Amino acid sequence: MKTFKTIPERGDFAYQCLVGPQKVSGEKLADLRDHFGLKLTKHMPFGCVRDDEGHIYAVVRAVNAPGSSPNPTKFIYQSSRLDGESIRIDRARMAGQAMTLFPDRALEGGTAVWSSLKGEPGNPWMITASEKGFTWKEEGLFELQGKLIGNGMQWYLPGLDWGTFYVSQLYDVAGTCEGRAVKGVIALDQAWLAEGGAIHFHKDLVVENKMHVIWWSFATIYQDGSWDAGSFMVGHDNLGYAIFQNEKGEVRCTTSIEGEVVHKPGSYFVESARIVLEGDEVWEFLPDPKGEMRDFVGGFPITAQQEGRWRRVGDTREPDRWFGWGESDRRNGAARNVRGSDL
């Protein structure tokens, strides 16, 4: 049972989240309706794929909703091939792609479709998604396709003036990137915020108030065919949620989550991190040696983005493909109600 040492104002629930699964469908993915008085800002396809040499390709595109207020992200393409040490923004390859602000959108045979505008500068792109599968083609750069991993996930955070409704689904994908065979995981997220809001940028209840310590989405498909997937956040006050699922059809949700992050000396990036669910289930982060997205530091988003793998402590299964793209912010702190500082 939660104990309140201070009493919030009416309409303020001290950062308590509501979390649960959601049924994925193309119709819902294409739906532009409001939820909880909040406005759809955009769809956010993002994820990481790896080639046979272990190089990482990390991609994200903003699929902005009509009439929304975009943040600075349009299309970002990153690769560990640029310096062999970390995931760097490949500006040369990005420059060839269409930087669509508000895409064409459609619902075709139960599948949501988003694409670049006819005649706009840059190579065209198209993304399709439903409960049946996912495709993402960036002409001249990469082409991915795959199937849904488990069920969708959702969480809602009410606030006095702002709020956040966040929905996610994960897809197990394979294809080609820069002409090389790749495999990995793509998340397709959507965010609803107060009118005029933009995730990580404006009227973002969590980020603008410096509330979160750790926020991650992950999926691991193991060599034996089993898998784990989920999303979680740990922050200050009562902020926190976790939704985990596996190949057995088990979907578990909780707001009883704690976590601790250790940042590398003199760095914004994670050296180690752990979360504890319901007081006794411990998961750990295994940072990829090439997983630091260094070009985001000092720019946008303002938090340190990093790739790696999450596993339950003691799990010895061998992974086949995975993604664990998330963020921490040493300025916000290292654990719940343990505030941090800048470098």
Helices and strands as residue ranges (DSSP letters): E 18-22, H 26-30, E 39-51, E 56-61, E 63-64, E 75-79, E 88-89, H 91-94, E 104-108, E 111-115, E 125-129, E 134-138, E 142-148, E 152-157, E 164-177, E 180-193, E 212-222, E 227-235, E 240-246, E 251-254, E 257-263, E 270-277, E 281-292, G 294-296, E 304-312, E 319-328
